[in-house]
């Protein structure tokens, strides 16, 4: 897999996702636009580094945007699209790197492409999730969870809660909280990283299967 080319594609897709989030917020009449912090490998790393350098206090307005949305204006929209592309590019690049590494070590073995892509995507999203958990702790997020996410497991838990009532203290309640609620300590960030891997693996396999089906269809 060409890492740069795939990174460009991923950057474009994440830019489109940013546009859609802003448009949906406007259509719904929300006073601010959603800002999706998932899949932002570079942004998460930079925020953690700045905090370690005692520069995090200068980012209070940005952290507020990350939690509660950003005011929709030309500057914020352009900035969101640029950072969306850069983060998408970075995450896509490392997905390709991990995929190529898995391809090298599995050469000559019957290792499905969809599984390799799922693992590579899972690794990157797992890292992103761990970084987001650390950011939420370091910057003292006022909110303890996001009310939405573009993730397979989030949609699964949302569907379960709509179908059946989740009783507090039950196993399902404990599991869903470990996924939905931001960690209150660094020890719990590992759980978020694992959930990120699960989400990335499922999403990666689905994307790879979809792409393979479409490619095979047009090659007929």
N, C-alpha and C positions, 0 to 999 in steps of 0.2 A: 504494500500500500504506500502510495506517495504521501508522505506526512504533510508536506506543505500544501499540496492540493486539497487533501482532506480537511486540513485546518481552515483553509479559505472557505470551503463549502460549509463547515460547521459554524464559522464566524458569520456567514451570510444567514444561515438558518437561525442563529441566536439573535441576530439583528431583527429578523422578521418576527421572532417571538416577542422581542421588546416592543416592536410596533403594535403587535396584536394586543399586548397587555395594556398599552396606553390607549388604544382605540376602544377596547372593551370598557375600560374605566370611564372614558368620556361618554360612551353610549349609555352606560348605566347612571350617568349623572353624578359620579363620585367627585368630591372636591379635589382629590389628588389621584394620581395614576399609580397603579401597582408597579413595584420594582421587584423583579424576580432575582433573589440572591442565590438560587441553586445554580450549579454548573459554572460558578465563577471562581475558577482556580487561582487566577492571577489577582483578582480583587481581594479575595480572602487572605492570600499571602501578604499582599501589600498592607492591608489593614492590621494584621498581626505584627508585622515588622514595625510599622509606625507607632503602634502602641508600646512595643518594647523599647522604642527610642524616646518614649514620653512625648510623642507628638499626637497622640490619639485625641487629646482634648480639643485640638483644632478641627476635628472632624465631626463635632456634635450635630451640626446641621445635616451632614451627609448620613449619619446614623439615624437621625429622625426620619429622613426620606426612606431609608432602607426598611424601617419598621412600619411606618404609617403611610408611605407613598410620597410622591413628589408633586409639587405644583406643576401643572402643565403649561409650559411656555416654550418658546423656540429654543432658548439656550439649554434648558433641562432636557428637552426632547433630543436635540442633537448630541448632547453629552451622553445621554442614555444609549443612543444608537451606536456611538463610537465605542463606548466601554463594552456594550453588548458584543460588538464584533471582535474586539480585542480579547475578551474573556472566552468567547466561543472559539476563536482561533487557537488560543492557548490550550484550552481543554481538548479540542479536536486534535491538535498536534500530538499531545501526550497519549490520547487514545490510539492514534496511528502508531506511535512508537511502541506502546505496550502490545498492540496487535502484531506488529512486525516481529517483536521479540518472541511472542508466543508461537508465531509461525516458524521461526528459526529453530526453537527448541523442540517443536513437534514435527519437524520435517521428516517425511517418510512414514508418519503415523496417521491413522484415520481419525483426525481431530477436526470436527466440522467447523467450517468458517463462522457459522452463526454463533457457536459456543465461544470461539476465540474472540470474536467481536464483543460478545456479551461480557466476557471476563474483563476485557480491556476497558470497556465503558464502565463496568462496575468498579474497577480500581480507581478510575478518575473521579467518578461521582462519589465514591466512598471518601476519597481525600477531600473533595469539595465539601462534603457534609461535615467531616471532622473539622475543617477550617471554619465553617459557618458556626458550628457549636462553640468553638473557641472564641470567635468574634463576639458571639452573644454574651459570653461570660466576661470577656475583657472590657467590653463597652457597656456593660450593665443594661442590656435590653429591657425596656419597660414592659414589653409584651413577652409572654412565655411560650407562644407558639404562633405559627402562621395559619391564617384561616383558609389558605388555598395553597396548592402546589401542583406543578405539572409532573406528577410522579405516579407510577403504577400502584404502589402500596398505599399512597394517600387516597387514591380513588377507591381502592379496595376497602380500607377502613371506613371511608365515607359511605360506601354502599352498604357495608355491614350495619353501620349505625342507623342508616335510614330504614333498613329492613327489620332489624331486631334491636331492642334496647340493651345497651351495654351496661351491666350492673357494676357500680363502683366496688373495687376490691376483687373482682373476678379476674381470672387469668387473661381473658381477652382485654379487659380494661387496663391491666398492667402492661400488656404488650403494646396496646395502642398508645398509651401515655409515653412509653419509652421511645415511640416513634414520633409522636406529635409534639411533645413538650420539650422545650429547650433544656439542655442539661444545666443543673445548678452547680456542678463541679466538674473538674477536668476528667475525673474517672469515667464519667458518663459519656464523654465525647467519643469513646471507642464504640459505644452502642450506636451512636448516630452514624459513625463511619461504616459500621456493618450494615445498617439500614440503607445507607447510600449505595453500598455495594449491591445489595439485593435489588434496589430500584434500578441501578445502572445495568445490572445483568439482565433483568427482565426487559427493560426498555431496549437495550442493545440487541438482544436476541430478536425481539419483535421488529426492530428497524432492519436488521440484517435479513430476516426472513422476507419482509416486505420488499426490500430492494432486490433480493434474489429472484422473487416471483416476478416482479416487474421486468427485470433484465431478461429472464428466461422467456417471458411472454413476447417481448419485442425481438428476440433472436429467432423466433419460429419462422 
